[in-house]
């Protein structure tokens, strides 16, 4: 084996042993149909990209916002007022799955139940101009069809988020329209009944639009929101589930109007935050598009976790076996060497 290959192999192996964790990342969609990465440590928004259809690059199904959620395979789903879509988190391209049903809906949130492999949704349905019904639904990921678990869930409050914690409890963020009643509701997923109401206090989150999700690594609830003032900055909060106290994480100067927040599990090497470590992440590293400054440790993260999904990382404490790491490193080194010799 040439000395250069031996040197590279030893160096990469050492880097694999000292690979650093990437900070937790969230993804937000706003009322303009834009996807934003959000830093869970500072509240800063970065990397805006428009959602679009492949047959119409200037068209977005999420011009008025929508709801986002990941399933256990790392697939990102989006729901607008009447349909369900698959979304490429990297570039914003959407693929239609199907319509929710016959009624006119406004999305409140999506939440994946890992214990039953079921996607739940909260919807504001308007059967006619004089009636408003809030539904908790089960959403078929193959057809997009939403089946109501219970109708008339609430009459006037605005459901601005839906998420399961790590213990399988279903929560909804409840914001009274332009009012002061704000709470987290723990719901019975079988019938939609409110099991617990946790009043929110601390930081003010006036308004109606928000995104809410649990960090699967820490079981911390986050709320991404812009206050009701149209010129107010976007803010990120954490919530104490015992007291309902809101703590400000940070603000972003632009008045981004978030309608949904989804948090990816920490996954080393997942540079495009799609829940998978694959060739697309290596291309981003190679092009200098990694979320951290281009470094050898980024490459080591990618090599160590190649082929791993966020669902595996969130369900088990996965540590690559040394033999697997060495095989990947060796394949990479020989691949580089072969390419240089051609």
N, C-alpha and C positions, 0 to 999 in steps of 0.2 A: 504494500500500500504506500503511495507517495507520502512524503513527509507532510505536505500541505493538508492532505485529507486527514492524516492522523491528528494534526494540530487542530483542525476544525472540529473533528469528532470529539476530542477531549474538551475543547472550549465549549461546544454546545452542550455536552453532558454536564459540565459544571454549571452552566447557566440554567439547565433544566432543574438542577437540584436547588437552585436559589431563585426560582421563578416568583415574581411578585403578583399579588392580587390586583385586579382592576377594581376601581370603586364602583359601587352600585349605580346602575343607569335606569332611567325611566324614559318613557315615550308618551308624548302628549299630542292630541289632535285638537285643533282650534276651530272656531266658527268660520274660518276661511278655507277649511279643508287642508290645512298645512300640518305636517308632522314635524315635531320638534323633539330633539333629545333634551332631557332635563337632568341636571346633576343633582343627585339626592343629598349632597353635602353642602351645596351652595345655593340651590334653587335657580341656577343659571340655565338659560335656554340656548341651544346651539343647533347647527346643522339643519336649518329649515328646508323642507322639500315638499312640493305639492303632491297631493294624491291625484292620480289620473288613470284613465282607462286606456288600454293599448290601442283601441280603435278610435280614440279621441283624446290625444294628448292634452288638449286644453280643457277637457271636461273632468270635473271631480264630482263623485257621488256624495262628497262630504262638505259641500259648500256651506252648509249650516251646522257643521259639526257632526258628531256621532259618538259611538261607544266603541272601545277597543278591549280585546282580551286575548290571552294566549291559552292554547290547550296544552295538554301534557306532552305533546310532540314538538312544542315550540312554534306551532303555526299561529300567526297573528290574524285575528278576525276583526272585522269592523262592521258596525251596524248603523245605518242611517235611518231615516224616518220610515222606510218601508221595505228595505232589503238587507241581506247579509252578504258580505264580501270577504275574500282572502286578500291580505295586504302584504306587499313586499316592504318590510320595514326599512330596507336599504335605500330604495329609490322611490317608494310611494305608489308603485303600480298596483292597481286593484283588479281582482278577478271576481265577477259576480257569481254567487252561488244560487240565490233564489229569493223570492219575496217572502215577507213575514206572514202575510195573510191578506184578507180582504179589507180589513179596516185601515184607516189612516192612523199611523203611529208616529210618535216622537220618542227617540231613544232616551232611556234614563241610565242604562248601564248594562254591561255584560260581566258574567262571573262564571269561571270554570270550576265545577265540582269534581275534584280528582277522585273522590271515593266512589262516584257513580259514573264517571266519564260523561257528565252532562253539562251542557252550556245553558246557564240561566240568563234571562234578560228581564229588565224592567222597562215597561213601555207606558207612554201616555197615549191612550187611544181616544179618537174623537169620532164615534159612530155618526153623530150629527152635530149641528152647530150648537145645540143646547145641552149636550152631554159630554162630560169628560170622565174617562175611566182609567184608572191606573192598574196595570196588570203585572203580575209576576209570571213569567212564562218559561217554558223549556224550549230551546231553539235547536232545531234539527240542523246539524252542520253539513249534511249532505244535500238538503233541499232548501234550507233557509226558513222553513215553516216554523212559526211560533205557536205553541200550544199553551193556552192559558192554564196556569195552576189555580188561580183565583182571580175573579173580577172584582172591581170596586175596592181595590186594595187601599187606596186613599182617595180623598175627594179634592182637597185643595193643595196640600204640600207638593213641592217639586222634588222628585227623586233624582238626585244628581250623581249617583254612583252606585255600584254594586260590587261586592267582593267577598270572597271567603278568606278567613284567617287560616292559620296552620292547623287549627283544631277542627276545621270543618264547619265553623259558625258563619252564617251568612249575614252580612251587614249591608245596609243601605244608608247613603247620606241624604238627609232630609232637610231641604231648605224651603221655608215658606216664601212664596213669591213676593219679593220686595218687602218682606216682613222681618221680624226678629226671632221667630221660632226656628231654632236650628238644633238638630240632634242626629245622633247615629242610632239607627234602628237595627236591632238584631232580629232577624226574621226566621220563621219556621219555613224551610224550603218546600215542605210538602203541602202547605196550605196558605202560605203568605202571611200568617198571623204574626203580629208584633210580640216578640218574647221579652224584649227589653228596650227601653228608650234611654239613651245617654245624652243629656243636655250638654251642648258645647259651650265652653267659656274660654276666657283668655283673649287671644287675638280675635279681632272682628273679621268675619268673612261675609259681610253683607253682599247680597246679590243672589243670582239663581244658577249661574253656570259654574261647573266645577268638575274636576276629575278626582277620583279617589281609588286607592288600591293599597293592598298590603305588600310589603317587601317580603318575598318568600324566604329570604335568608335570615331576617331578624324578626319577622312577624310584627313589624312596625307599620302602623297605618299612616299614609301620607295623603294630603289633600293639596291639589294644585288649583289655584283660584286667582281670579282678578276681582277686586272689589267692584261694587256697582258703579262707581264713578268711571266713565268711559276713558279717562286719561290716566287712571291708576295703574301702577306697575303690577305685573304678575307676581304672585307670591306662592311659596311652598311651605306647608305646615306639617308637623307631626301631631298625632293625637294620642293622649293618654286614655286608654279604653276604660280604666277604672274611674277616672274623674271627669272625662270629657274635656280636659284642658288642652287647648291648642297652643303649640309652641312654633314660633316663626323660625324656619330654617334659613330663608333668604328670599330676596326679591330680584326681579329682572326688570330693567328700566322700561321695556316695551309693554304696552297694555294688551298682552296676549289673552284671549278669551278661551280658556281651556274648557272642553266639554267631556274629556275623558283622560285618564291616566292609567298606564299599564307599566308594571315594574318587572324587568327581566331578572332572573336569578344571576348571581355573580358566576361568570364562566370565563376563565382565562382563555384568551385567544379568540373570543367572539367579538371581533372588532366592529362588525356591522350590526351587533345587537339583535340578531334574528333568532337567537336561541340555539344556534348550531355552530360548531367549529368545523369549517370546511375550506375548500379552495377559494371561495369568495373572500374569506378573511385574509388569506395569504396574499391575494391580489391587492387588497387595501393596504396591507403592510408593505408590500413591494412598491406600491405607488406613493408611499408616505402618507397614507390616509388613516393610519391607526389613531384612535382617540387620544393616545399618549404620544409624546415625541418619539420619533422613530428610534428604536433601540433593539439590541440583541435580546433583551429580556422579553420583549413583545414576541419575537420569533420563537423563543423558548416556550412561552405560554401556548402559542398556537401548536407547536410540535407535540407538546405534552398532552394536549386535549383534543387532537385531531379526531374527528368522528364522534365526539361527545355532544349530547344535546343538553339543553338547560333542564329538561325534565329529569334526566338522570342525576344531574348535579344536585337538584333540589330534593330528590327523594332519598339519595344515599350520600354518604361522605366519600365521594369517589376520589381515589388517589391512583394515578397510573402506575402499573407495575414497572420496575426499572427495566425489565427486558423489553416491554412495549415501547418505552421511551427511547431506548437505545436503537431499536429497530427503525423507529420513525426518524430519529436523528441520522442514522446511517443512510437510510434511503434518501433523505434530503441532501446530505453531503455528496453522495455519489451522483445524485441527479444534477446538482450544480456542477460537479466535476465533468460529467459527461457532456453537459450542455456547453461548457467552456471549450471542450476539446473538438467539438464539431466545427 
